[in-house]
Amino acid sequence: MLDELRQASALRGLRRQQRQVLIDARRLLSERGEANSLGQARELLDKIARLPPEGLDELFERLSLDFNPDPQAVLLAAQAYAAEPNAAHLLALSRVSEPPRQELFRRLNRAPGATGVLVRLRRNLLGGLARHPEWRSVESDLLHLFGSWFNPGFLQMRQVDWNSPAQLLEQIIRHEAVHEIDGWDDLRRRLQPDRRLFAFFHPQLPDEPLIFVEVALLPEMPAAIAPLIDKKAETMAPDKFKVAVFYSISNCEPGLKGVSLGNFLIKRVAEHLQREHPKLKTFCTLSPIPGFTAWLQRSSDFSALKQLKKPQLERAREARELLLQASGGELAKLSQAETLAKLDSAAQQALQRLAAVYLVGQTTGAQGDPVARFHLDNGARLERLNPMGNRAAKGLKQSCGMMVNYLYDLGKIEGYHEAFTQGEIAYSRGVAALL
């Protein structure tokens, strides 16, 4: 009985908090004086930050329902613009069609520390979208604002090295999402002169990396990840640096999902490294293919792949039949090292062919590989497939051990990006031969 009373009391307290947040939000929107609104924004941010995750649901619900444009005002403004499409009517339509919550977020962002609070707010919002699709309007407004607030022109690119603050290095270890960092010795090796790590920072979040990229400086394009992340590997002399390899890109803040950061970071890093080492001529990645194994197991008919011609589709079907025979009818076994080791040359070629089919034929579709889409949309070229490039359990499970090199030709990035927006994928002759 006592526990029930405590729970009821806690719930009443939470309801009071939620009501006060909404009251303060409306008060902030109605405030005319900038000095007063700054103080109100600080107070409201503190109250939002104190809400537990479950207490945010009501806030998101009210934001999605009560802070929308006035439908009648939008209709009248739209009719006026349609009848007489001039600048005054367009401005009036733009003004009345903007959701009031956007102005609320802008006023909140004037307060110190507000940007981080709003990013974390969107992180919580994204976590509930599947259960509350009506929140998408709020999420869209935050994404729209973040696209401006986190414009690459505002971001600072900094190199992270062994002398960086310990707190920052700990964040790098924690946020590495592609190739896990196995403690301080591993991190130290990744920060040696032939390895580089660059991150984007926002002026309002100076101690929090938003995204970082790890780079290996090598004499040639690599085919496997293990040598790049071997913490016992010897450091290479600078006179051997000819290739810069982006082998890991990690986003640190889920609340910035959908905000373009990584593509700008890669280009800025490439330009920086080329100035530092003029002999660097090749910029590429060594990337995973996280969606390949799942696609391979569920795909039996390739006719929907419009990027491919009929002879290529027929060869893809033949390759799949060959792999079915080689795996005893269980394609899932191709994610096991022992099965891959037993494949003959024809089956190995079939596996590479289907990986090429997946990357070329599927990337522009809804079920395309996210890493491929990122690099190809960023202006890279699909350069080379590397069988058994990643023998770790994750690499075997996701892509049958396969990895891929994407080439960033700095003189052709814009052209390849433009082609990708038209549904065309740039790929090398070597990849074309696999198809």
Disulfide bonds with the S-S distance in Angstrom:
none
